[in-house]
Amino acid sequence: MNRSFSPNLVRPNQPLRKPSSSPVAAFTASPPRHLSISRGTPVRPASAHFSTVVFVSTFWCRLIYECSLTGNFRCTRCKKMPYCSVVCQTEDWKAHRHVCKSVDHNDSSSSQRVYLKDLHTNKINKGGDFQACVVEFYSPGRFFLVAQNPEMLKALQSIAKELQKAYSSPSVMTYVPCVGEVCAVQFSCDLNWYRGLVQTLTEDQKMAYILYIDFGNEENVPVDRIRPLAANIQPFCPCAMECRIAGVVPVVSKWSGESCIATSQLIVGKTVTVRLVETQEDGRIHAVDILLSMGKRLSTFLIEHGYAQEEMVIAPTEQDINALVSASLANFRRLSLGKDDNTWAEPPEPLTQAVGDKLSVVITHFQSPDEFIVQKVENAGVIQDLQLKLREHCSQVAAPHNFRPAPGTVCCAQFSEDKQWYRAKVMAYSSEERVCVGYLDFGNSEEVDLGHLRRISTSLLALPMQAMPCGLAGVRPVAERWSEDCLVALQRRVSNRILRIEIQGAHEGKALVAMIDEASDPQANVAELLISAGYAAPAPAPVPQADETTTSAEPNVSPPVTEPLVWSSIELPCDGQTVALLASVVENPGDFYCQIANPADHQQLINLGAELKQHCEADTLPFVPKVGQPCCTIFPGDGAWYRAMVKGLCEDKVAVNFVDYGYSMTVEKGNLRSITPQLLTLPFQAVHCWLTGVEPQGSEWSSEALLWFQTQVEAKQLSARVLSVTEQGYGVELESRGQNVAAALISEHLAKVPGEAAKETQTETLSGNKQESVKKNEHHQLQTDASSKEITERQTAAPAEVPSFPVDWKTVELPLNEPFQPYVAAVISPSLFYLLCPTQADQQKLQQVMMELHTYCSNNQATLSSVVKSRPAPGAACCAQFSDNNWYRAVVLEVGENDMSVIYADYGNSEKVPFSRILPVPMHLLQLPFQITRCTLAGKEHFPPEWPKKIQQMFQTTLLGDVIATVHSFDGSANVLHVTPTEKGGELTTMILDALHSHTKNKPCPAASQKTDKADSSTSVSTTATPDCPEPKEALETQKEQESNPQTSGCCCLSLKTKVRAHLTALQSFFFPKIL
């Protein structure tokens, strides 16, 4: 169907759910702002044996005539008498004790006070990027920002609600806070309560200088408007992060007024991308850098304009390092007596690779071109299996009270971002209760509480470490170190992509690699890109070390005598009886694959998976694939082995068809193994089929027909009867839920009955078409991890939810016969358009879905987005990453060559996004209906399969004008609407059909002879191709051409994950009917 979609027809409405950075938006209260207060940086607390310390004004020690020093400390009891030291305080105590009285009238215990150390710490990882709004700015060396995420919004709302509730009644007692205490403070402008940090206290203890820790602004507040923080207030981390620009210092002693003005104009009040470089001063101060809209880092901007200079980085000396190690050991030993030190759990062996090895990898942790961590794509399934085992293990192991693992040992650690469990090595003890751990399989590290560690089992240490430390070979920085611009550009280039590396050497425990970005056109060498961009200079080639290479002469062993390979395919009964089928791959009604719904065969297929794994892991001999021969192949995404048939060869790639499922893809030659006769005993389970008695209304199947057919057969138990048999497969009559599928297609005007001549030669025609379809299927789909998870799930005996690109997502049913003015979100044609629902969704439920969606996409983007090569069909639901880098539920509108148009299903706006920003969506995230609803114009039975562009434009213009709509019915998939223009009057359906009739009369259809010629030409192409000996290069070029053209690819752009998800769901419902 010829779709015409214009983004200009959709009204802009960005799906931004940004938390407010001030109380006015979040809680309808006025935001704290500055009064007439000096912008000077307040004096910070100093460490001493006193609980209250530095204040701004100068006071002298009580024993001034004896010591003549400044009294920077106070008596901890009365908070009044100043002293310079403990010595002077002790000497004066004999006289002072008679007048010293506690001023804590309503707080008998200092343990009830709340300090910053009692609040939760911020969980943003070092080196990670996040979106934030700069809410308060003093200078590039001190400003405050609020992270823009749903969790922070929820925390702000919760704090505000609890504070107003807790302090709604006035207090009759005076409370004198301590410096450094976090209190409830009544803001002077709106008299609402906020969390405030007491920074200084005047000598008479009547005024305090307060920092509002959730917003970043400061003011002087009378003590009578300060209360102790109630115990029921959750100890959320300060919502406003105090920051400074990392890596730069002012040119003179302090930041100039000009630099402050220039910087504030760039970032204040704006949402920016922030990178956390370092956390300092016990987690209070964050050294960050900000990506400006001009593409530069703020630190670079300050240096280029002469406002700042680079901060001198002093490398730690050996003495400093020894002191840190000693401190870590001291923190560990201090409470280790009688505890389990975990000394038996040593780190597993690293992965072993040889110089010259070529691998497909994804980068899991990036620091610089010299330091990054990769995982092998082929091990994705193994890692996923490990994570499931870790989750199960840790859910069964209680938090041990006597577990204190020694540095260098391995345990399970709960990652702060996703709360999942991972294998981790204890690196150091930063304090008695917090440890720094490094994640063995991903390469990143963080600091966690001891309570987030668990003992590990021996079986979980069997798998080698999956993180491979690497460095880019052949390049070095132009200056002393890599520039920030280089790091930003390279991280953007390599993140969330499958990369090809070749190991060229080793240095300091890292593999030196050449890196190729195969997704670019032409393929790009990353080192050459850095050099050409001026970010790097050529470096000498690495010299292989003695232990780097494992190449040796192949043993001179005679090849074993092998048995001839004999295989068979499962057959459908041809005697007229019906058989139960489950669809595994659905291209269109004329091309799909099925499996017989037989529990015994399904169990044999599961057992076969274990035998394939054992055989292929033991078989290390090189394998030379031949076209038309069976083999074993590994999925690049899950590391599992399957039976396949070689269909084509092209350099180091092989086109294969997975004979038990019907899927086709290209794989690396190194991912193939020979197969034994024993592994061919079970007949191939996939059966190629086509629906008899129908043909497309046009030259090819329309999108509406594909969508309808998919919803009828995917994830459904089908009843089939064979009507014709050829070498290519079976022509079948299908029933789904008691309905004849072919008859329903025709009644829905999505297909037509073949002519009498076509009926007489039906078998011959279908045979020819099948040859062409099989060739398409053999070389068309280049897919990896998009299907790996689903096929892995087939090997388990319990059903599990599988993310996919479903086209049959639930849409809201609008009320019948109630006129309303539609708000149009997107227009495809009169047969399909989307409206925004007139009723608002439950915002609490929507917020919950957004949070779950964020967690799912953050956890799976690296393993799914970079390897999914298939394209979801128009109308399919998905997860899409908006230009604000947040993830939202979306529906595909149009598929292009390198990107696709999507509509954000809960907001109604649309944009084009690259394929790398599209992920399949789990079904549980679709339970809450979208805010857009699927609609069609009444009179669908009279609509053509393809709409003239002029008619579409007329429909779009009218629908976006002033119209009144009424829901006539709901056809199970979409709301059927009667639409009436208010100015012209009359039904829009009538206007469309009249215009269509005039268009047809003025522009008649092509002559029958032209269609015959086209059909003959198509047949000749199909029959001249040799199915058993395909031309590999031509086949792969044809595949690329079809993928790049959505009009010609048709069903080929349907997502493999959609097909697998539907097939897996049907398998589970058939073989495990009691499991829900």
Salt bridges, closest charged atoms under 4 A:
ASP92 OD2 - ARG62 NE 2.62
ASP104 OD1 - ARG113 NH2 2.78
ASP107 OD2 - ARG113 NE 3.59
ASP118 OD1 - LYS117 NZ 3.36
ASP129 OD1 - ARG275 NE 2.99
GLU136 OE1 - ARG33 NH1 3.34
GLU136 OE2 - HIS34 NE2 2.74
GLU136 OE2 - ARG39 NH1 3.99
GLU181 OE1 - ARG113 NH1 2.62
ASP214 OD1 - ARG195 NH2 2.72
GLU218 OE2 - ARG142 NH2 2.65
GLU242 OE2 - ARG44 NH2 2.82
GLU242 OE2 - ARG142 NE 3.03
GLU242 OE1 - ARG284 NH2 3.83
GLU304 OE1 - LYS296 NZ 2.55
GLU310 OE1 - ARG481 NH2 3.15
GLU311 OE1 - ARG244 NH2 3.75
ASP340 OD2 - ARG455 NE 2.69
GLU378 OE2 - LYS376 NZ 3.49
ASP385 OD2 - LYS389 NZ 3.23
GLU432 OE2 - ARG334 NH1 3.14
ASP441 OD1 - ARG423 NH2 2.71
GLU447 OE2 - ARG434 NE 2.79
ASP449 OD1 - ARG434 NH1 2.41
GLU484 OE2 - ARG275 NH1 3.61
GLU484 OE2 - ARG297 NE 3.74
GLU508 OE2 - HIS507 NE2 3.46
ASP517 OD2 - ARG493 NH2 3.36
ASP517 OD2 - ARG497 NH1 2.71
ASP521 OD2 - LYS1040 NZ 4.00
GLU587 OE2 - LYS1059 NZ 3.19
ASP591 OD1 - HIS688 NE2 2.78
ASP660 OD1 - ARG643 NH2 2.74
GLU668 OE1 - ARG500 NH2 3.92
GLU668 OE2 - LYS653 NZ 3.02
GLU695 OE2 - LYS752 NZ 3.74
GLU733 OE1 - ARG721 NH2 2.95
GLU778 OE2 - LYS647 NZ 3.58
GLU790 OE2 - LYS1057 NZ 3.44
GLU801 OE1 - HIS924 ND1 2.89
ASP808 OD1 - ARG1061 NH2 3.84
GLU852 OE1 - HIS924 NE2 3.66
ASP906 OD1 - ARG889 NH2 2.80
GLU911 OE2 - ARG917 NH2 3.47
GLU941 OE2 - HIS942 NE2 3.69
GLU987 OE1 - HIS978 ND1 3.43
